[in-house]
Each structure stands twice: as C-alpha cells, then as structure tokens.
Amino acid sequence: MDEPQKKTSPNPEIIPDPTDFSSEQEPAPPESAIVEDTSPLEIQLGLEEEQLTLVLPTTGRRPIENWDETWASLAKHLEKHQEFPVLNVSLLAQNQLLGGRQLQQLAELLQRHQLQLKRVRTSRRQTAIAAATAGYGVEQEPLAKLLADIPNKLEPIKPINDGSDALYVSQTIRSGVEIRHKGSIVVIGDINPGGVIIADRDIVIWGCLRGVAHAGASGDRSCRIMALQMQPTQLRIADMVARSSMQTPEHPQPEVAYLTAEGIRIASAFKFSKNYFYEEDGQNWEEMPDPLNL
C-alpha cells in the first residue's frame, strides 16, 4: 500500500496532524486486508450485524479530492435502494479527512433515505474531533486495524420483499367502505368520514383524511400515515390509537402521523423529513436537532 499522501486538504478547516494514527510511522496493512472495489471512488455500502456500514476509500489508494463527486457517488449508491432493512449507519472513514461541512452533508443525504448516522470510525484525529463535536459516536483506531475490519463480512443489501406491493386506490373512499392490505396503501383521493383504511405498512393519502387510518396493523411501530390534509376521525399506528381534534387548521399543509414514546403525534411533512429518525431500540420516532447547530 502506498504511503498516505501528505497534502493540504481541499477543506480549509482541516489541517493534517502528524500525530494521527495514519502517519508515516504506521505499518502497512496486510495485503489480505485490502478489499478491491470496481466503483469509481471505491465506496462500499453493506450490512454489518444490525446496521448499515458505509466505507470510504483510503487516501493512500485513491484520495477524495472532490467531495462533490464523492457525495454524488454515494447518492447513486443510496438511490439503488428504495428502502433499507435497518436505519442506523456506521461510517468507516478510514484515513479520509472529514470536517463539519462534509459530515453535515453526509448526514443530510442519509436523512433523505430515513437513515441515521450514528458512529464514525477513523484513523484521523481531526475527523474524530469533528465527528465528536457533531454528536456522533467515535472510534479512532490505526488504519491497519480499520483496513483489517473492512468487511469481507459486509452483506449485500437485499430489497425488502414482504410479499405485498403497495396498493394504489385512485378514488375517494366513501362512508362505509373499508380497505385492507398487507403492504402500503396509496390513495389518490379523499377518505371521507366513515371510510376506513388499514395497512400493515405505511398509508399515503393524496387528499384529505377525514375517516379512519390504521398503519402498521401487524405491529410495525415505524409505520407512518401521510396526508395532504389531516382531519381524521381516528388514527391508529400499530397498537396505539389517537383521535384528532375537531378544529380545522387555518392553513392546511401536508402532514405525517408517527409514533413516539408518548403516543401518536403529527408534524408537517417538511419538518418530519428533515428532523426525525426512527430509534430502533425504543421503537419510536424521535426529533433530531441539527448536530452542528452548536
């Protein structure tokens, strides 16, 4: 393996530190520890135990000189998968120098896919400091150790297949009509009072919800109910029940109903998409403040 390049990072807030684990004194990793990748920037994404692991290339093999290109390459990786079987992400940054800006952009990209960056593993002291400042779990280890851990054990991400595709209903659901489905349900129309929608997964209503909607009917607490306008008679997610107030909002907007430790809550779709993540340990949705808004 080539010696790590000593050059000024394109990101001015990061200055190479000779005390990093990735310095010249670090022994070269064994050849068996190096995993080849045919992708342009050698980005790897796979399953490791009960989390997603994102692996960046080392600077000694192929430095990241254009963060925008790296970001775009990762975006393509994520777009290949409409859904992920787990939500937490561990970043194996190796000896890449990442500052606050890159970590924030990475976190925002993951959030678009409802993924949550939880941990950063690195051989760089500066990257470790930036990650800790942003509120992430950090492990700083010699590069040889990180390379040895690069997963031949990474499992490929397989598409989720619960045996049921989404059910699309292009009509208004009137009083007395009940629709049940094992997957998600998408309604292009309104749900009138007395109408009932029950899905084992998510419910999306391209219209006004005035009836009853039950998402996660099989017990999945991560499921959500989304509507352009929320005026439900009753909301149910998994085994939790909530009734909406009778007041009509002055300024209707798309909203999302989700499950928290306190019960079912409703947030604007815009806020939910940017600030919420699903906590698997607690099996509920939580609001995440901007990690860099110190």
N, C-alpha and C positions, 0 to 999 in steps of 0.2 A: 504493500500500500504506500502511495506517495506520502511524503511529508505534508502535513497541513500547511496550506498557503498562508503566508503572513502578509496580509494586505489590509488596507483600510476598508472597513465595511461601507457599503453604499448608504447605510443608515447612520447619520452623524451622531446619534445618541449612544452608539455602541463603540467602544474602543477595546481592541484585543488586550487581554490581560495575560502576561507571561506565567501567572500562577494557575491558569486554567489546567484542568486535567488533560486538555487536548494539546498541551505544549510540546516542544521538541523532545523532551525527556520521556514522553510516553512511549512504551514499547509498541511495536507494530502488532496489530491484531493478527491472529492466525488466519491463513487463507480460508480455512473451513468456516470461519465466522462471517465471511463476506458473502452477502446474498446478491446475486446479479438480478437486474430488473431491466426489461426492454423498454419501459416507458421513458419519454424524453428526459424527465427530471428524476427518475428512479423513486417516485413517490409510491409508497405502499399503503394499502388500507385493508385491514382484515380483522377478523375476530380473534381475540385472545382472552380465554376464560370467559368472563361475563362483561366484557367491554369491547369497544372498537379501539384498535390501535392504529394510529397514523404515524408512518415512518418517513422522515425526510432524509435526503441523501447526505453523505458526509462531504465536507468541503475538500477533503483530500482527494476524493474521487471525482466529484463534479460539483463545484461550488454554486450556490444560488446567487447569481449576480443580478438577476432581475426578479424582484419579489412579485411584480405584477404577473410575470409569466408563471411563476410558481403557484400563485393564487389561482390563476386561470386553469392550470393543470389539475389542481385539487378540486376545483369546481366541477370539472369534467368527470372526475372520479365519483363525486357525490351524485351527480346527475344520473349516473348509470343505475342508481337505486332509488326507487320511489319511496320505499320505506326501509327502516333498519330494525333488526330484531332487538337491539339494545340501544340505549340513548346516551350512555356515558362514553367519553372519548379520552384516551391517554395519548399524548403527543410524545413520540420518541424523536426529539430534535437533534440528537447526536451532537456534533460539534458545530452546528449552524449557530450563527449569532442572530438572535431574535430580540427585538426591543418591544417597547409597549405598543407601538403602532402596528407591527406585524401580528402580535398576539391578539390585539383587539380585532383586526380584520379577520383573522382566523376564527376567533370566537363568533363573530357576526355571521360568517359564512356557514359555520356549523349550525348556528341557531336557525338559519333558514330551513334546515332539514330537521329541525327539532332535536338536534344533537347538542350535548353539553360538554364543553372541555372541562375536565376535572383535574388532570395531572400532566405535568411536563417533566420529562426525563432528559437530561442534558449533561454534557461534559464541560459546558461553558459557564463560568461564574456569572458573567453578565446576563446571560439568558436566564439563569436560575434566579437572579435578583429581580429581573423584570417580571418573571412568572410569579414569584412570591409577592411582589408588590401588587400584582393584579389579582391576587387572592386564590391562586391555583396551588394545588399540592405540587411539591417539587422534590425530585430526586436528582442529585448531582453525583455522577459516577465517572470513572475513567472511560474514555472512548472504547478501549478494548473490551471492557465489560458490557457496554451498551451494544457493541457490534456482536458480541457473543450471544447476547439476548435477542438479536434480531431474528425474528421468528421465521425459521423453517416451520415453527409451530403455529404461525398465523393461519387461521382457517379462512377460506373464501367466504364472502358474504353471499348468502343464497337468498333469492327472492322469497318474501313471505307468501305462503300459499295456505290459506285456511280452508280451501275447498270452495270458497264463495267469492265471486267477483262482486263489485258494487252493483247495487240495483238502482237503475235510473227510472224515475217516475216523472213524466212530463205532463202533469195536470194538477189542478187544485184538489187537495184531499178534503172532501166534504164531511159534514157531521155523520157519524155512524160508520165511517169507513176506517178499517184498521189494516195496516200493512206491517208484516213481519218479514225479517230477512236475516240470514246467518252472517252476512258481511255488512258492509256500509250501505247506507241508503242516501241517495241524492235526489231531492225533489225540486223540479223546476216548476214552481208554483207555490201557492199558499197552503197552509194547514189550518183549516177553519176550526172553530170551537166544536168539540165533539169528534174531531178527527184524531187518529192515533197512529204514531209511527214507532215501531220497535225494531231496533237493530242490535246485533251482537257487537258491532263495531261503531264507527262514527256516523253521525247524521248531519247532512248538509242540506240546508233549505234555501233555495234561491227565490226567496219570497218572504212572506210574513208568517211566523209561527204563532198561531193563536190556540192551537189544540194541545195535545199531549205528545211529548217526545221522550223516548227511553233509549239511551245509548248504552253500550256495554252491558246488554241484557244478560250475557253469560257470565258477568262478574268482572269484566275488564275495567279497572278504575282509571285507566289512561284515556279512555274514550271521551270524545267531546261532542257537543251539539252546537252547530254553527248556523246562523240565520241572518239574512239581511235586516230583519226586524224581529225583535224578541218581545212577544206579548203572550207567553204560553199560559195555558190553564195549569199545566203541571210539567215539571222537568224531573227526569229520573236518569241517574248515571250509576251503573252497577246496582248496588242495594240502597243508594241514597235517594231521597225524594225532596223536592223543593217546589213551592208554589210561588208564582210571580205576583207582584203587586198589581192592583187593578189600574194603576196610573199609566197613562200613555205618555211615552217620552216626548218632550217638545222637539227634539232634534234626533229622529231615529238614525241609527247607524248600524253597520254590520257588527254583530257581537258573537262571543263564544262563551258557552257554558262549560265549566270544567269542575273537577272535584279537588277540593283542598282538604286539609286536616279538619277544618271547621265545617265542611259540608260543600254544597254546590254554590259556586259563585259565577258571576257574569262579568266579562271585561270586553272592551272594544276589541275587534279583530286585529286592528293595527297594533295596539298595545300588547295583546297576547302574543302575537307572532314575534315580537322583538324582546319581550321581557320575561317570558315564562318558560319553565322547563319542568319535565316530569322527573320527580325524585323516586327512583325505584325502591329504595329502602323504605320510605314512608308510604309509597304507593299513592301519591297525590301530586298535584301541580303546585309549584311554588314560584313566586315572583323573584327574579334575579335583578338586583341593581347593577348598573354599569360597573364592571370590575375596575375600570380605570378612572372612574369619577371620584377621585380621592379628595 
